[in-house]
């Protein structure tokens, strides 16, 4: 299993509009992806204009099918760039799901 942690810093004053964009565009798109096993979306506590999308994928192939050849880079939807100061993404191997499955 692959954990993908996408983070973004949003221009001041655009946080509410960005949150609406994520709910209307990114979340439905991601929920339609084969191989997506979990999705968590949030914003930083106490404001600050930072958002996170944590997704888990069945395997690297499922993630690559969603994000394409540039899967190591942040996936930015059309119209999303206008909100962003910066976006970055990291990927992790899920050690617990892989190594500690119940018998």
MARNUVO-781500 format. One record per residue (C-alpha): residue in one letter; y, x, z. Coordinates in steps of 0.001 Angstrom, whole numbers, plus 524288, in hexadecimal, padded with zeros to 5 digits. Layout:
BEGIN
aYXZ ...
end
This chain:
BEGIN
x800008000080000 x80DCE8049E7FCAC x819F0801C1804C8 x826C18019F7FD36 x8336D8025180501 x83F5F7FF127FCB8 x84C8B8006980347 x85A5D7FDD77FEAE x8682F7FF5C80396 x870F37F45B7FEA4 x87F9F7F4477FC55 x887427EF05807E6 x889F97E0898069B x87E857DE487FD38 x873CA7DD1B8075E x872977CE3B80723 x872B97CDA87F855 x868AF7D89D7F78A x85FD97D1A98013C x860987C5547F8D3 x85D657CD6E7ECC3 x851747D3737F362 x84C887C6277F7D5 x84E997BFF07EA76 x84A307CB2E7E1B6 x842787D6257E83A x83A067CE837F1BB x834C17C4A47E7CC x8326B7CF7E7DDD6 x82AD87D7B47E784 x822C47CC457EC75 x81DEC7CA1E7DE86 x818907D7FB7DD68 x809D77D9E77DD42 x805C37E3BA7E784 x8110F7E11F7F0E3 x80ADC7DF5F7FE47 x816E87DDDA80705 x825A07DD0E805EA x82FFA7DEBC81075 x83E8E7DE0580DBB x849307E0CF81796 x856AD7E5C581A99 x85AA57EFE282485 x85D697EAD983222 x86BB97E943835B3 x870CC7E98C827BF x873A07F59181FE0 x86FE87F0B881268 x8626E7F6EE811CE x856787EF7780D2E x848007F27480C79 x83C9D7ED02804C2 x82F577F163809B0 x8242D7EDC1800D4 x815DF7F1288013A x80D847F2347F525 x7FEDA7F1BF7F324 x7FF497FEED7EC4A x80804807DF7E469 x80464801057D7B9 x809A57F40D7DCF1 x816597FA887E105 x817BB8013B7D3D3 x815597F45D7CCCB x820DE7EE9B7D43D x82A4B7FA2F7D42F x8266E800BC7C767 x825DF80F117C3C6 x83187812107CC75 x82ABA80C797D883 x82F85817E97E0CC x83D8E813597DE9B x8440B8074D7E47C x8415A7FB387DC5A x84E9A7F4EA7D9A2 x84F507E7487D3DD x8594D7E3B97C96E x865F77E01F7D055 x862217E7047DCDF x869747F3CA7DA76 x876B47EDA37DCF0 x8731C7EBDD7EB52 x86DC27F9717EDA7 x87401805BA7F2EF x866AD80C227F36B x85853808617F28A x84C81810B17F5A7 x83DE780ECD7F6E6 x832938158B7FDB3 x823FF8136D7FCAC x81970814F8806EE x80AB38144680792 x806DF809CB8116A x7FE208117C81AA0 x7FAEA80612823A7 x7F6F27FC7E81904 x7EEEE8071281245 x7E88A80DAB81DEE x7E7398034982866 x7E1B67F7308223F x7D9577EEE182B35 x7CA9D7EFFA8290D 
end
